[in-house]
Amino acid sequence: MITHVKTTRFLKIGVLMVMSALVACTQKTAEAPKLETPAAVTKERILNADGEPGNWLSHGRTYSEQRYSPLSQITDQNVDQLGLAWHFDLGDTRGIEATPIVVDGVMYVTGGWSKVFALDAVTGEQIWAYDPGVDKAYFINLCCDAVNRGVAAWEGKIITGVLDGRLVALDAATGELAWEVQTTPTDKPYSITGAPRVVDGKVIIGNGGSELGVRGYVTAYDANSGDQLWRFYTVPGNPNEPFENAIHAETVKTWSGEWWNVGGGGTAWDAIAHDPELDLLYIGVGNGAPWNRVYRSAGSGDNLFLSSIVALRPDTGEYVWHYQTTPGESWDYTATQHMILADLEIDNRIRKVIMQAPKNGFFYVLDRATGEFISAEKYTLATWATHIDPESGRPVETPEARYEETGVPTLQFPHPLGGHNWHPMSFSPDTGLVYIPAQEIPVVYGHDSGYEYDPAGWNTGVRFELASAPDDPETRAAFGEMVKGYISAWDPVNQTEKWRVQHSNMWNGGLLSTAGNVLFQGNAEGEFVAYAADTGERLWSQFAQTGVVAGPVTYSVDGEQYVAVAAGWGGSFALVGGELASRSKGAVSNPRVLVYKLNAKNILPPMPEPAQMAAITPMEAVGDEAMIIEGHRLYMANCHMCHGDRAVSGSSIPDLRKMSADTWELFKPIVLGGLRHEQGMVGFAETLSVEDTDAIYAYLVKRRNDLAAGLD
Ligand code: CA
């Protein structure tokens, strides 16, 4: 059986070698006739992706999004001979979350600020680059860094979402703009970070922004023209107006209050999968806006389709079925996480399943034809619910979980960053295991009794300062000890963990499994690592000089297998994580593509010496204790999403404890007047008063003096 597979693969590679040679020719000789359209990806090619394993044609390689490659030149026996073939610097300092697409010897990958690069997949040489020119001041509308998870390739076009809500299609040969469409209202804080998928010539794209109070939807556009074909809203709008989608005549019954005035949420910012046989498109739907159900839906109702997997007809966007993972969501427990389709034998029956490990901590196996609940178990520590009732498919909540009803702040797992976030999983049909980049993070949820809707700011209704690491070093250390990151090798049939690889910190990279029995993952320590897919034994690693959060891919050109990962520390945890984020060796900005092959010997240039910082000198304390406590509260409500917990930066965003004398001097013109909006620091005059700004200043002076005194 294995021999047969290998023979087939080598025959296919032979064909690909010829094709790649032709492509390379047209690119390198300007006068040569155009023999092959680059990125000539079609429905047939994606459906038959296993017949050309040298390419990575769609975000999850195939529509089933398994992120498993049939390539087997690199194996558990020789992976220790892997070396760096090339690297390409993506520029900027933002996080890198992209999955590269590789078609016929060309790699298409995105960097920070939605920039797109076409690279020679053998040499790393740049063929073209495209910058959509996002205004840096748009950063304030982003929950989770200026990141992008990758492009789609379709019939000679490279299609990408842009942070400011545009969808652009580029000529795959030149990088020139073919068409562009604004997919979101420009007066609302929507953003796009997810990768489009193309199904039958329709580009499917969602958006993000539930934290900031928007209403989620997905849209299908014609891949050739950019014309809008259909739009599906994930939550109902104002019931006094006609529903855009018929199903909302039903979903509206699960809502109360005036949710349309505060957004509602349900943004579909990442996961999409497709089953061509069942003619279904699966959309992962995000959390509510505001998070706290009291402020969203008068404290009652399931609020469909928040935190749900929704199945639609890809041709029309018509609703078919849904499964809600977290009814009445109040904790940012999105179901936008990676979804994998597979056929599994369960109770002596082959079941067509869809699998997901959403933020809420349960691993779900559903029938993907009907949405029927099959099973769910905890893949990480989850204290908000005891179990999922198998009869109803609904969670059984613990009494303390509803902080918004009890009024009592509660220490809970998972954190809003999730038991698992967007980092892609992988399913290997060889081992039958789903590899989950899992984490355990405590959080304190508390009801914000003073919450008011802010159309320009974060809308959670949750008291963030309770979740901030406490000032007492011992409690803080104990809190830090509870944080874990690991690979869980999960048996989806028996709903048990087969083995676990423990990491030193949370926020580790996506996963890739291969027919060579290799599992690849980058991590927060800045390593790129190969494990045995069946046992988890660590086989090889190299230092990437930056934390890796994205999912790796593998491809082959001219009979040679490559493994690629887009590396670069960033994303929501890097921004908000404070000291916890900064303690990882990989908490260094170095956005780049790293490509490995057997026996390659290239080495990365040495890392630049860290700039010599002048010693942090104490400043004259400002304000009394009450003012500093208020400053902390305001800091956590307005600043910490970018500048980090307790004003400790775990990313390349400036650490406010270390501000220069000039910056302290200009604090009010910067914070209220927007003096540095071109660097992404917009003015907060509509949100903060002069008094508020003074309190934040007093808190930051205290934090600087803590640092100067060696407290942390
Ligand atoms: Ca969210």
Boltz pocket constraint, residues with backbone or C-beta under 6 A from the ligand:
constraints:
  - pocket:
      binder: B
      contacts: [[A, 210], [A, 211], [A, 286], [A, 287], [A, 332], [A, 334], [A, 416]]
      max_distance: 6.0
